[in-house]
Amino acid sequence: MQTTRNRKTQLLALACMLGAVGNAYAVGTADDTQHNVYVTAFEKLDRNDDGKLSKAEASKEELFFENFGTADADKSGSLDQGEYTAYRSQVEKKHLKRVLGDTEITARIKAELIKDAGIKSLKIDVETYKGVVLLSGFVDTQQQIEQAEAIAKSVPGVESVKNSLILKKK
């Protein structure tokens, strides 16, 4: 079985042979790219080039302004590149997980609304933030308002529903 490094080397060589030298850097993984972003950001914050971030240096980035102590895993009073990368990566993954969860909830609610014959789902807007669903738009009957809310509440992951649907005036 080939190692990942050997596979990357072979892919890079193949790309060069095919004349794709200008794009050869793209052979790395998403983790490599993310790591490079973190390294660049760390180096930019490290004003005195000592390989560590003081609280003042790290606080130039909003994420670390209030969370420096949490990021400082070894409680040394400074962040090394590993602590900086680990904390920033953890926060970004948590944020991404939340956003993907909210997106999935919204999609599931919209799908259920489309399946429901009594609701004109295209007239209902659905937004989700941290599991809280906002329904808005105009509908024809009170029953549609109640049915849309019931559908939204039935979707896994929904914490609460704010129903701002409005009856159309006839």
C-alpha positions as CSV (number, residue, x, y, z in Angstrom):
1,M,0.0,0.0,0.0
2,Q,1.4,3.4,-1.0
3,T,1.9,6.0,1.7
4,T,0.1,9.3,1.3
5,R,3.4,11.1,0.8
6,N,4.4,8.7,-2.0
7,R,1.0,9.2,-3.7
8,K,1.3,13.0,-3.5
9,T,4.8,12.8,-5.0
10,Q,3.6,10.6,-7.8
11,L,0.7,12.9,-8.5
12,L,3.0,15.9,-8.5
13,A,5.3,14.2,-10.9
14,L,2.5,13.3,-13.2
15,A,1.1,16.8,-13.2
16,C,4.5,18.2,-14.1
17,M,4.9,15.6,-16.9
18,L,1.5,16.7,-18.3
19,G,2.6,20.3,-18.4
20,A,0.5,21.3,-15.4
21,V,3.5,22.8,-13.5
22,G,1.5,26.0,-12.7
23,N,-1.2,24.1,-11.0
24,A,1.0,21.5,-9.2
25,Y,0.5,23.1,-5.8
26,A,-3.1,22.0,-5.9
27,V,-2.2,18.4,-5.3
28,G,-2.2,18.8,-1.5
29,T,-5.2,18.2,0.7
30,A,-7.8,20.5,2.1
31,D,-6.0,20.1,5.5
32,D,-2.7,21.3,3.9
33,T,-4.4,24.4,2.6
34,Q,-6.2,25.1,5.9
35,H,-2.9,24.6,7.8
36,N,-1.2,27.1,5.5
37,V,-3.9,29.7,6.2
38,Y,-3.4,29.2,9.9
39,V,0.4,29.5,9.6
40,T,0.1,32.7,7.6
41,A,-2.3,34.2,10.1
42,F,-0.2,33.2,13.0
43,E,2.9,34.7,11.5
44,K,1.1,37.9,10.7
45,L,0.0,38.2,14.4
46,D,3.5,37.4,15.7
47,R,4.8,40.9,15.5
48,N,8.1,40.2,17.4
49,D,8.8,37.0,15.5
50,D,9.4,34.9,18.6
51,G,7.2,32.0,17.5
52,K,4.6,32.8,20.2
53,L,1.6,35.0,20.5
54,S,1.2,37.2,23.6
55,K,-2.3,38.0,24.7
56,A,-1.9,41.5,23.1
57,E,-0.8,40.0,19.8
58,A,-3.4,37.3,19.7
59,S,-6.2,39.7,20.7
60,K,-5.7,41.5,17.3
61,E,-7.8,38.7,16.0
62,E,-11.4,38.9,17.3
63,L,-11.7,35.2,18.0
64,F,-8.9,35.4,20.6
65,F,-9.9,38.7,22.1
66,E,-12.1,37.0,24.8
67,N,-10.9,33.4,24.4
68,F,-7.2,33.7,24.9
69,G,-7.2,31.8,28.2
70,T,-9.2,28.9,26.6
71,A,-6.8,28.7,23.6
72,D,-3.8,28.8,25.9
73,A,-3.9,25.0,26.5
74,D,-0.6,24.8,28.5
75,K,-1.5,28.0,30.5
76,S,1.9,29.5,29.6
77,G,0.5,33.0,29.0
78,S,1.3,32.7,25.3
79,L,0.1,30.7,22.3
80,D,2.4,28.7,20.2
81,Q,1.5,27.8,16.6
82,G,-0.1,24.5,17.6
83,E,-2.4,26.1,20.2
84,Y,-3.4,28.8,17.8
85,T,-4.1,26.3,15.0
86,A,-5.9,23.9,17.3
87,Y,-8.2,26.4,18.9
88,R,-9.0,28.3,15.6
89,S,-9.7,25.0,13.8
90,Q,-11.9,23.7,16.6
91,V,-14.0,26.9,16.6
92,E,-14.3,27.0,12.8
93,K,-15.3,23.3,12.7
94,K,-18.0,23.9,15.4
95,H,-19.3,26.9,13.4
96,L,-19.4,24.9,10.2
97,K,-21.2,22.1,11.9
98,R,-23.9,24.5,13.2
99,V,-24.3,26.1,9.8
100,L,-24.6,22.8,8.0
101,G,-27.1,21.6,10.7
102,D,-29.2,24.8,10.2
103,T,-29.0,24.4,6.4
104,E,-30.2,20.7,6.7
105,I,-33.1,21.8,9.0
106,T,-34.2,24.5,6.5
107,A,-34.0,22.0,3.6
108,R,-36.0,19.4,5.4
109,I,-38.7,21.8,6.4
110,K,-39.0,23.1,2.8
111,A,-39.2,19.6,1.5
112,E,-42.0,18.8,3.9
113,L,-43.8,21.9,3.0
114,I,-43.6,21.0,-0.7
115,K,-45.0,17.6,0.0
116,D,-48.0,19.1,1.9
117,A,-50.9,19.6,-0.6
118,G,-52.6,22.2,1.6
119,I,-49.7,24.6,1.7
120,K,-48.3,26.7,-1.1
121,S,-44.7,26.2,0.1
122,L,-43.1,28.5,-2.4
123,K,-44.9,31.4,-0.6
124,I,-43.3,30.5,2.7
125,D,-39.8,31.5,3.6
126,V,-37.8,29.4,6.0
127,E,-34.7,30.5,7.9
128,T,-32.9,28.7,10.6
129,Y,-30.3,29.9,13.1
130,K,-29.0,27.6,15.9
131,G,-32.1,25.4,15.5
132,V,-34.5,28.3,15.8
133,V,-36.8,28.4,12.7
134,L,-38.4,31.5,11.4
135,L,-41.4,31.1,9.1
136,S,-42.4,34.1,7.1
137,G,-44.6,35.0,4.1
138,F,-48.2,35.2,3.2
139,V,-50.7,32.4,3.2
140,D,-54.5,32.0,2.5
141,T,-55.8,30.4,5.6
142,Q,-55.2,30.1,9.4
143,Q,-55.0,26.4,8.8
144,Q,-52.0,26.9,6.6
145,I,-50.3,28.9,9.3
146,E,-50.9,26.2,11.8
147,Q,-49.9,23.4,9.4
148,A,-46.6,25.1,8.4
149,E,-45.7,25.5,12.1
150,A,-46.6,21.8,12.9
151,I,-44.4,20.7,9.9
152,A,-41.5,22.8,11.1
153,K,-41.7,21.5,14.7
154,S,-41.7,17.9,13.5
155,V,-38.3,18.2,11.8
156,P,-35.4,16.8,13.9
157,G,-33.0,19.4,15.3
158,V,-35.6,22.2,15.5
159,E,-35.4,23.9,18.9
160,S,-38.3,26.3,18.4
161,V,-40.4,27.9,15.7
162,K,-41.2,31.6,15.3
163,N,-44.2,31.8,13.1
164,S,-44.4,35.1,11.3
165,L,-46.8,33.9,8.6
166,I,-49.5,36.5,7.7
167,L,-52.9,35.9,6.3
168,K,-53.6,37.5,2.9
169,K,-56.5,40.0,3.0
170,K,-59.2,39.0,0.7
